[in-house]
Amino acid sequence: MFTTRPELTGDHGMVASTHWLASAVGMSVLERGGNAFDAAAAAGFVLQVVEPHLNGPGGEVPILLWSEAARRVSVICGQGVAPAAATIERMTALGLDIMPGTGLLAATVPGAFGGWLRMLREHGTWSLRDVLEPAISYADKGFPAVAGIVNTIGVVERLLRTDWPTSAQIWLPGGAVPAEGDRLRNPTLARTYERVLEQAESVTADRDGQLAAAVQAWYGGFVADEIARFCAETQWPDTSGESHGGLLTGDDLAGWEATVEEPVTLDYHGYTVCKTGPWGQGPVFLQQLGLLRSFDLAAMDLRSADYVHTVIECAKLAFADREAFYGDPNFVDVPLKALLSEAYSRTRAALVSETANTELRPGRPDGRQPVLPSVRTDLTADPSQGVSDAPMPDGVGEPTLGSDGRVRGDTCHLDVADRFGNMVSATPSGGWLQSSPVIPALGFCLGTRGQMFRLQEGLPSTLRPGSRPRTTLTPSFALREGRPWLAFGTPGGDQQDQWSLQLFLSLVHGGMNLQEAIDAPAFHSVHFPSSFYPRLAQPGQMVVEDRIGEPVIAELRRRGHAVTVEGPWTLGRLSAVARDADFPGRGFLRAAANPRGAQGYAAGR
């Protein structure tokens, strides 16, 4: 099979990410003796700088990791929570029936800094200064503007000029939209991180003490003070059409910390797949696998209409359960054991027929009555005609803003494996330059993850003070015979656990290597409600890359799918690293990255 680049193999270390600079920095850490956790953190902070349209310091990060010392998979939750003042009553008093997609009202506690430092403190070896120096250097001295940044700034140029002047000062250098390849700088952000380091190093010379002091500076010191002041004293236009301040306070930040959790797992054909809890959409990957166990995928051509139809129909069922049952388990009783049980999966899989279904059909795990949010539908396409003229949904592809100016966000991803046996999969996101105005004293903006809350009582995803939003961020990890095998993931909002699933199935059933699986034509469903403002559902609709072939597309339409056909290299930005060292005849680490967008790269030796 033709691939756009080789699958990398080696035995020293591997890094794969959505930006070549982050991959290069991560690999440089491994070359200089750092472990996978040092490398992942250094690469993650670089991504905040060089992919500001996809993530930032005001965002969040969920992390899945294998520690060879502990010999287990852990989840680090770097997802912040809703402010104490964020209630449905507060929002409805402002005339809102849906959380804004931009601005300050949708901000949750920025969890990325705490998430990365929790991982460093428990598993890393490098000092915080060594980890942060590459990001500080790029922010201070500059980095090349990739096409995605330029396109994003171009779409929101008017917004920045007229409504968010603090953002315009950084992202419209010289008063103009930068050109691709221009050097962009953010010296204010560089100074923020330098100040954090200065304060941490003034407290103690001890590495762990410095990490703790840095967390204090961020969540209980000058960073928290500036965030709280900006939210309380300023108001900015958002997608509601009105101007609003923020709800985050110093107490909200001081009361939060990144947590370590057990992964949710499912066994599939000799592999164990690990995901985050249902505060994220991660278990929907596992539910899809549970449904697909009822079908003989190994007997199918992975580019056939039979295969695509089966995967899409199972996705619809799993994501319907996501809408009905997923939420922060600290606040909601999620029937996860029942949702992942073999009996429930078999019952649900029996609903898959030869034709496309256009209903949102959650199940009844443990006999529970599903509770669905109000669904806004986009009926631009008529599924009976088998064709769709609907716009690409939120969070899909590059660029992530529509030509109509609707602000969307996307995500980054990175994977690392080191020679010591450690592996990391992380999906940093949020705090995009297009999400909210820059805090001038800090050089970054807050995130808008709160847009995933529902302003409707009684739902698992209802807005609740102190609750985590049901995020779409979903790194993936898989074990083979109980040993670490694969760390993988992708940006893409609701599509993350569809594109990542296709990679996994291509490896398990298609016999592909990592690069072949990433390069394979991608597809996904947009049948269920989007997690992003304005929360539209597009019943019966799906999206495919045209490389899948006209005969397959025609057959899918005959079966009742409304198919939107996109360009040959448009869907997904997957990356992955794998470890075969424990298996006879191999002994290599492997890596691959996505060619789409000419930005993601893997590095290793």
Residue pairs with C-beta under 8 A, 6 or more apart in sequence:
1 512
1 516
1 519
2 519
3 515
3 516
3 519
4 515
4 519
4 595
5 515
5 592
5 593
5 595
6 515
7 513
7 514
7 515
7 516
7 590
7 591
7 592
8 14
8 590
8 591
8 592
8 602
8 603
8 604
9 588
9 589
9 590
9 604
10 588
10 589
10 604
10 605
11 419
11 581
11 587
11 588
11 589
12 30
12 31
12 419
12 589
12 604
12 605
13 27
13 30
13 31
13 36
13 39
13 416
13 417
13 418
13 419
13 589
13 604
13 605
14 415
14 416
14 417
14 577
14 589
14 590
14 591
14 602
14 603
14 604
15 22
15 23
15 26
15 27
15 30
15 39
15 43
15 414
15 415
15 416
15 577
15 591
15 602
15 603
15 604
16 23
16 414
16 415
16 416
16 575
16 576
16 577
16 591
16 592
16 593
16 600
16 601
16 602
16 603
17 23
17 26
17 43
17 47
17 412
17 413
17 414
17 415
17 575
17 593
17 600
17 601
17 602
18 47
18 51
18 54
18 412
18 413
18 414
18 491
18 573
18 575
18 593
18 594
18 599
18 600
19 46
19 47
19 50
19 51
19 146
19 412
19 599
19 600
19 601
20 599
20 600
20 601
21 46
21 50
21 138
21 143
22 43
22 44
22 46
22 47
22 50
22 51
22 412
22 414
23 43
23 414
23 593
23 600
23 601
23 602
23 603
24 601
24 603
25 39
25 42
25 43
25 46
25 134
26 39
26 40
26 42
26 43
26 414
26 416
26 603
27 39
27 603
27 604
27 605
28 134
29 38
29 39
29 42
29 43
29 126
29 131
30 36
30 39
30 416
30 418
30 419
34 42
34 124
34 125
34 126
34 130
35 123
35 124
35 125
35 418
35 420
35 422
36 65
36 416
36 417
36 418
36 420
36 422
36 423
36 424
37 65
37 119
37 120
37 123
37 124
37 125
37 422
37 424
38 120
38 124
38 125
38 126
38 130
38 131
39 416
39 418
39 424
40 63
40 119
40 414
40 416
40 424
40 426
41 116
41 117
41 119
41 120
41 124
41 131
42 126
42 130
42 131
42 132
42 134
42 135
43 414
43 416
44 61
44 112
44 116
44 414
44 426
44 428
45 116
45 131
45 132
45 134
45 135
45 193
46 134
46 135
46 138
47 54
47 55
47 412
47 414
47 428
48 55
48 56
48 57
48 59
48 112
48 135
48 428
48 431
48 444
49 135
49 138
49 139
49 143
49 186
49 189
50 138
50 143
50 146
51 146
51 148
51 149
51 412
52 149
52 171
52 186
52 432
52 433
53 148
53 149
53 152
53 153
53 399
53 400
53 410
53 432
53 433
53 434
54 148
54 400
54 409
54 410
54 411
54 412
54 429
54 432
54 491
55 112
55 411
55 412
55 428
55 429
55 430
55 431
55 432
56 112
56 430
56 431
56 432
56 433
56 444
56 445
56 447
57 110
57 112
57 113
57 189
57 192
57 431
57 442
57 444
58 107
58 110
58 112
58 430
58 431
58 435
58 436
58 444
58 445
58 446
58 447
59 110
59 111
59 112
59 428
59 429
59 430
59 431
59 432
59 447
59 449
60 78
60 79
60 80
60 108
60 110
60 111
60 112
60 115
60 428
60 429
60 430
60 447
60 449
60 471
60 473
61 76
61 78
61 79
61 111
61 112
61 115
61 116
61 426
61 427
61 428
61 429
61 473
62 75
62 76
62 77
62 78
62 79
62 115
62 276
62 280
62 282
62 426
62 427
62 471
62 473
62 474
62 475
63 75
63 76
63 78
63 115
63 116
63 119
63 424
63 425
63 426
63 475
64 73
64 74
64 75
64 263
64 274
64 275
64 276
64 424
64 425
64 426
64 475
64 476
64 477
64 487
65 73
65 74
65 76
65 119
65 123
65 422
65 423
65 424
65 425
65 477
66 72
66 73
66 421
66 422
66 423
66 424
66 477
66 484
66 487
67 74
67 123
67 422
68 420
68 421
68 422
68 484
69 123
73 263
73 265
73 274
73 477
73 479
73 484
74 260
74 261
74 262
74 263
75 260
75 261
75 262
75 263
75 274
75 276
75 277
76 115
76 118
76 119
76 258
76 259
76 260
76 261
77 111
77 115
77 258
77 259
77 260
77 261
77 276
77 279
77 468
78 111
78 112
78 114
78 115
78 116
78 118
78 258
79 108
79 111
79 115
79 279
79 280
79 449
79 468
79 469
79 471
79 473
80 108
80 109
80 110
80 111
80 256
80 447
80 449
80 468
81 108
81 109
81 252
81 256
81 466
81 467
81 468
82 108
82 450
82 453
82 463
82 464
82 465
82 466
82 467
82 468
82 469
83 107
83 108
83 109
83 246
83 247
83 248
83 249
83 252
83 465
84 247
84 249
84 251
84 252
84 465
84 466
85 247
85 249
85 465
86 247
86 450
86 453
86 463
86 465
87 463
87 465
88 455
88 456
88 457
88 462
88 463
90 247
91 99
91 105
91 455
91 463
92 455
94 105
94 240
94 242
94 244
95 240
95 242
96 105
96 240
96 455
97 455
98 455
98 533
98 534
98 535
99 105
99 106
99 450
99 451
99 452
99 453
99 454
99 455
99 463
99 533
100 106
100 238
100 239
100 240
100 244
100 448
100 451
100 533
101 238
101 239
101 407
101 408
101 448
101 451
101 532
101 533
101 534
102 238
102 239
102 407
102 434
102 435
102 436
102 448
102 533
103 236
103 237
103 238
103 239
103 240
103 244
103 436
103 437
103 448
104 230
104 231
104 234
104 235
104 236
104 238
104 244
104 245
104 246
104 247
104 248
104 436
104 437
104 446
105 238
105 244
105 245
105 246
105 247
105 450
106 238
106 436
106 447
106 448
106 449
106 450
106 451
107 231
107 246
107 247
107 248
107 436
107 446
107 447
107 448
107 449
107 450
108 248
108 447
108 449
108 450
108 468
108 469
109 219
109 248
109 252
109 253
109 256
110 227
110 253
110 430
110 431
110 446
110 447
111 256
111 258
112 428
112 430
112 431
113 215
113 218
113 219
114 215
114 218
114 219
114 256
114 257
114 258
115 258
117 128
117 211
117 214
117 215
117 258
118 257
118 258
118 259
118 260
119 424
120 126
120 128
120 131
120 211
121 208
121 211
121 212
122 260
123 422
124 131
127 207
127 210
128 197
128 200
128 207
128 210
128 211
128 214
129 197
129 201
132 193
132 196
132 197
135 193
136 190
136 193
136 194
137 190
139 185
139 186
139 187
139 189
139 190
139 193
139 443
140 185
140 187
140 190
141 185
142 183
142 184
142 185
143 183
143 184
143 185
144 181
144 182
144 183
144 184
145 178
145 179
145 180
145 181
145 182
145 183
145 184
146 180
146 599
147 180
147 398
147 399
147 597
147 598
147 599
148 398
148 399
148 400
148 597
148 599
149 178
149 184
149 433
150 177
150 178
150 179
150 180
150 182
151 398
151 399
151 401
152 399
152 400
152 401
152 432
152 433
152 434
153 160
153 171
153 172
153 177
153 178
153 433
154 177
155 399
155 401
155 402
155 403
155 405
155 434
156 401
156 405
156 407
156 433
156 434
157 172
157 177
158 405
159 237
159 405
159 407
159 434
160 167
160 168
160 171
160 172
161 168
161 172
163 236
163 237
163 437
164 236
164 436
164 437
164 438
165 437
166 437
166 438
166 439
166 440
167 433
167 437
167 438
167 445
169 438
169 440
170 186
170 188
170 433
170 438
170 443
171 178
171 184
171 433
172 178
173 182
173 184
173 185
178 184
186 443
186 444
187 443
188 440
188 441
188 442
188 443
189 442
189 443
189 444
190 443
191 443
192 223
192 442
192 443
192 444
195 217
195 222
196 214
196 217
196 218
196 223
197 214
199 213
199 214
199 217
199 221
199 222
200 210
200 211
200 213
200 214
200 217
201 210
203 209
203 210
203 213
204 210
204 213
215 257
217 223
218 224
218 253
219 253
219 254
219 256
219 257
220 250
220 253
220 254
223 442
224 250
224 253
224 254
225 250
226 439
226 441
226 442
227 248
227 253
227 439
227 442
227 446
228 248
228 249
228 250
228 253
230 246
230 439
230 441
231 245
231 246
231 247
231 248
231 249
231 446
232 245
232 246
232 249
233 245
234 245
234 437
235 243
235 244
235 245
236 243
236 244
236 245
236 436
236 437
237 243
238 244
238 436
239 407
239 533
239 534
246 446
248 446
261 276
261 277
263 274
263 275
263 276
263 477
264 274
264 275
264 276
264 277
264 278
264 282
264 283
264 286
264 336
264 340
265 272
265 273
265 274
265 275
265 286
266 272
266 273
266 286
266 289
266 290
266 340
268 289
268 293
268 508
269 293
269 508
270 480
270 481
271 478
271 479
271 480
271 485
271 508
272 478
272 479
272 480
272 482
273 285
273 286
273 289
273 476
273 477
273 478
273 504
274 476
274 477
274 478
274 479
275 282
275 283
275 285
275 286
275 474
275 476
275 477
276 282
276 283
276 474
276 475
277 283
277 329
277 336
278 325
278 326
278 327
278 328
278 329
278 334
278 336
278 460
278 470
279 326
279 327
279 328
279 329
279 330
279 468
279 469
279 470
279 471
280 470
280 471
280 472
280 473
280 474
281 322
281 326
281 470
281 471
281 472
281 474
281 494
281 496
281 497
281 531
282 474
282 475
282 476
282 497
283 322
283 326
283 336
283 339
283 340
284 318
284 319
284 321
284 322
284 326
284 497
285 474
285 476
285 497
285 500
285 501
286 340
287 317
287 318
287 321
287 322
287 339
287 340
287 345
288 311
288 314
288 315
288 318
288 497
288 501
289 501
290 340
290 341
290 342
290 344
290 345
291 314
291 317
291 318
291 345
291 348
291 349
291 352
292 310
292 311
292 314
292 349
292 505
293 342
293 345
293 349
294 345
294 346
294 349
294 350
295 310
295 314
295 349
295 352
297 307
297 310
297 505
297 509
298 509
300 306
300 307
300 310
300 509
301 307
302 505
302 506
302 509
302 510
302 520
303 520
303 521
303 548
303 549
303 552
304 552
305 551
305 552
305 555
305 556
305 559
308 523
308 544
308 548
308 552
308 556
309 354
309 356
309 556
309 559
309 561
310 352
311 501
311 502
311 505
311 523
312 356
312 523
312 524
312 525
312 542
312 561
313 352
313 353
313 356
313 357
314 349
314 352
315 498
315 501
315 524
315 525
315 527
316 357
316 360
316 361
316 525
316 527
316 528
317 348
317 349
317 351
317 352
317 361
317 363
319 494
319 525
319 527
319 528
320 360
320 361
320 362
320 363
320 370
320 528
321 339
321 362
321 363
321 365
321 370
322 470
322 528
323 360
323 362
323 372
323 373
323 528
323 529
324 362
324 370
324 371
324 372
324 460
325 334
325 335
325 339
325 362
325 365
325 368
325 370
325 460
326 334
326 460
326 461
326 470
327 334
327 459
327 460
327 461
327 462
327 467
327 470
328 464
328 467
328 468
328 469
328 470
329 336
330 467
330 468
331 464
331 466
331 467
332 460
334 460
335 365
335 366
335 368
338 344
338 365
338 366
338 368
339 363
339 365
341 365
344 363
344 365
347 363
348 363
351 357
351 361
354 559
355 559
355 560
356 383
356 540
356 556
356 559
356 560
356 561
357 540
358 383
358 527
358 539
358 540
358 560
359 539
360 372
360 375
360 527
360 528
360 529
360 537
360 539
362 370
362 372
363 370
364 370
371 458
371 459
371 460
372 459
373 454
373 456
373 459
373 461
373 529
373 535
374 456
375 529
375 535
375 537
376 529
376 534
376 535
376 536
376 537
377 536
377 537
377 538
377 539
378 390
378 536
378 537
378 538
379 539
380 388
380 389
380 390
380 391
380 538
381 387
381 388
381 389
381 390
381 538
381 540
381 541
381 562
381 564
382 562
383 539
383 540
383 541
383 560
383 561
383 562
384 560
385 562
386 556
386 557
386 558
386 560
386 561
386 562
386 563
387 557
387 562
387 563
388 538
388 541
388 562
388 563
388 564
389 564
390 526
390 538
390 541
390 562
390 564
391 402
391 404
392 402
392 543
392 564
392 566
393 493
393 494
393 526
393 530
393 536
393 538
393 543
394 406
394 408
394 493
394 494
394 530
394 531
394 532
394 533
394 536
395 408
395 409
395 410
395 411
395 472
395 491
395 492
395 493
395 494
395 495
395 530
395 531
395 532
396 492
396 493
396 495
396 524
396 543
396 571
397 492
397 566
397 570
397 571
398 410
398 573
398 596
398 597
400 408
400 409
400 410
401 407
401 408
401 434
402 408
407 434
407 435
408 434
408 532
409 429
409 430
409 432
409 434
409 435
409 448
409 493
409 532
410 429
410 432
410 491
410 492
410 493
411 427
411 428
411 429
411 472
411 473
411 491
411 492
411 493
411 496
412 427
412 428
412 429
412 491
413 425
413 426
413 427
413 428
413 475
413 489
413 490
413 491
413 573
413 574
413 575
414 424
414 425
414 426
414 428
414 575
415 423
415 424
415 425
415 426
415 487
415 488
415 489
415 575
415 576
415 577
415 591
416 422
416 423
416 424
416 487
416 577
417 423
417 424
417 487
417 577
417 578
417 579
417 589
417 591
419 589
421 484
421 579
421 581
423 477
423 484
423 487
423 577
423 579
424 487
425 475
425 476
425 477
425 487
425 488
425 489
426 475
426 489
427 473
427 474
427 475
427 489
427 491
427 496
429 447
429 473
429 491
430 447
430 448
430 449
431 444
431 445
431 446
431 447
432 445
432 447
432 448
433 445
435 445
435 446
435 447
435 448
436 445
436 446
436 447
436 448
437 445
438 444
438 445
439 445
439 446
449 469
449 471
450 463
450 469
451 469
451 532
451 533
452 461
452 469
452 470
452 471
452 472
452 531
452 532
453 461
453 462
453 463
453 464
453 467
453 469
454 461
454 462
454 463
455 462
455 463
456 462
460 470
461 469
461 470
470 531
471 531
472 493
472 494
472 496
472 531
473 496
474 489
474 496
474 497
474 500
475 487
475 489
476 486
476 487
476 488
476 489
476 500
476 504
477 484
477 486
477 487
477 488
478 485
478 486
478 488
478 504
479 485
480 486
480 583
481 582
481 583
483 579
483 582
484 579
485 578
485 579
485 580
486 504
486 507
486 576
486 577
486 578
486 579
487 576
487 577
487 578
488 500
488 503
488 504
488 574
488 575
488 576
488 577
489 496
489 500
489 574
489 575
489 576
490 496
490 499
490 500
490 503
490 572
490 573
490 574
490 575
490 594
491 573
492 498
492 499
492 572
492 573
493 530
493 531
493 532
494 526
494 528
494 530
494 531
494 532
495 524
495 571
495 572
498 523
498 524
498 525
499 522
499 524
499 571
499 572
499 574
500 574
502 517
502 520
502 522
502 523
502 572
503 517
503 518
503 574
503 576
506 512
506 516
506 517
506 520
507 513
507 514
507 517
510 516
510 517
510 520
512 520
513 590
513 592
514 576
514 578
514 590
514 591
514 592
515 592
517 574
517 576
517 592
518 572
518 574
518 575
518 576
518 592
518 593
518 594
518 595
519 595
521 544
521 545
521 547
521 548
521 568
522 544
522 545
522 571
522 572
523 542
523 543
523 544
523 545
523 548
523 571
524 542
524 543
524 571
525 541
525 542
525 543
526 537
526 538
526 541
526 542
526 543
527 537
527 538
527 539
527 540
527 541
527 542
528 537
529 535
529 536
529 537
530 536
530 537
538 562
540 560
540 561
540 562
541 561
541 562
541 563
541 564
542 556
542 561
542 562
542 563
542 564
543 563
543 564
543 565
543 566
543 571
544 552
544 553
544 556
544 563
544 564
544 565
544 566
544 571
545 565
545 566
545 567
545 568
545 569
545 570
545 571
546 553
546 565
546 566
546 567
546 568
547 568
547 569
553 563
553 565
556 563
557 563
569 595
569 596
570 596
571 596
572 594
572 596
573 594
573 596
573 597
573 599
573 600
574 593
574 594
575 591
575 592
575 593
575 594
575 600
575 602
576 591
576 592
577 589
577 590
577 591
577 602
577 604
578 589
578 590
578 591
579 589
579 590
580 586
580 587
580 588
580 589
580 590
581 587
581 588
581 589
589 604
591 602
591 603
591 604
592 602
593 600
593 601
593 602
594 600
